[in-house]
Amino acid sequence: MTPLLEGPALVLGDDVNTDILHPSRFFSLDDKKVRRGFLGAVEGREGASQADLNGCIVIGGRNFGIGSSRETGAQVFLLAGIQAVVAVSFARIFHRNVLNLGLPALACPELASIEVEEGDIVQLDVALGSVVIGEHALKTEGLDPHWQRVLSAGGLASWLEL
């Protein structure tokens, strides 16, 4: 696992539903169709290009990822080139799905106390559980050693093969 990730913030809000992030009409076994659906029902972001999103770190609010437990709702983050997700809190199933797929996802309740602007540079140290956004240095809830090993392996399926 890369200890330090850095990229521009893609800011989403509270109670962001997976059916908004990835509408069911884009459910497919074809990765290209799945990728086209990312942010498909988020007003003003429909059809966001790969170049716009590649390398971003998603900054979410409370209860990020509520809704459907379809794996494509988590897989699409990887297909879009998202490096990680940091949110005030996560819906349990979404959090587990993205970790299973190998995407770092860290809860950071302190995010609720700062204003993050689209494009702000985010530095995330997954191993230490720290995030820096502008002059704000925040602690996340971190990941236990098991999930750090799963992420290092590239996801749960890869970890199980070890």
C-alpha positions, -999 to 999 in steps of 0.1 A, spaced: 0 0 0 13 34 -9 18 52 25 11 87 11 -15 95 -14 -19 130 -29 -45 144 -52 -72 170 -58 -104 168 -37 -136 157 -53 -161 170 -28 -194 153 -23 -219 158 5 -238 141 33 -260 111 28 -247 105 -7 -265 74 -21 -248 48 -42 -278 50 -66 -269 86 -72 -232 79 -75 -238 50 -99 -274 46 -112 -286 11 -118 -291 17 -155 -253 15 -157 -250 -19 -140 -231 -42 -163 -203 -67 -165 -187 -43 -191 -163 -21 -172 -166 7 -198 -204 9 -193 -199 8 -155 -173 36 -157 -197 58 -178 -222 57 -150 -199 72 -123 -216 103 -108 -244 96 -133 -271 112 -112 -251 138 -93 -264 171 -106 -238 189 -127 -214 159 -128 -232 136 -153 -206 121 -176 -176 135 -158 -146 126 -179 -119 101 -168 -93 129 -170 -113 150 -146 -115 123 -120 -83 103 -123 -61 108 -92 -88 125 -72 -95 118 -35 -132 118 -27 -141 139 3 -175 129 16 -198 139 44 -218 119 69 -232 85 60 -214 84 27 -224 55 4 -259 48 18 -282 28 -5 -277 -2 -27 -250 -27 -19 -243 -35 -56 -206 -40 -60 -205 -18 -91 -213 12 -68 -179 6 -52 -161 -7 -83 -168 24 -103 -145 44 -79 -116 23 -90 -126 24 -127 -127 62 -125 -92 64 -111 -102 76 -76 -73 70 -52 -92 70 -19 -123 81 -1 -122 101 31 -156 109 47 -170 121 80 -187 86 83 -196 57 60 -226 35 54 -214 1 66 -219 -19 34 -203 7 11 -173 10 34 -168 -28 34 -173 -30 -4 -146 -4 -13 -121 -19 12 -128 -54 -3 -120 -40 -37 -87 -25 -24 -97 12 -23 -86 31 9 -117 45 27 -111 63 60 -136 78 83 -126 113 96 -152 129 119 -130 160 120 -139 167 84 -173 180 96 -155 210 112 -137 223 81 -146 237 47 -131 217 18 -132 232 -17 -133 213 -49 -97 208 -61 -80 214 -28 -49 192 -25 -55 163 -2 -26 144 13 -35 111 29 -13 87 49 -33 55 51 -9 37 74 -8 66 99 -44 75 95 -37 112 88 -51 136 62 -39 171 54 -61 195 34 -46 229 31 -35 240 66 -58 215 83 -41 184 97 -67 158 107 -67 123 122 -89 96 107 -102 66 125 -75 47 107 -76 11 96 -67 -19 117 -37 -40 106 -59 -66 89 -74 -41 65 -40 -25 59 -28 -59 47 -59 -64 25 -52 -30 9 -15 -38 5 -25 -69 -14 -48 -50 -37 -81 -61 -22 -97 -90 -5 -96 -115 -34 -59 -108 -39 -52 -111 -2 -70 -145 0 -47 -157 -28 -16 -150 -8 
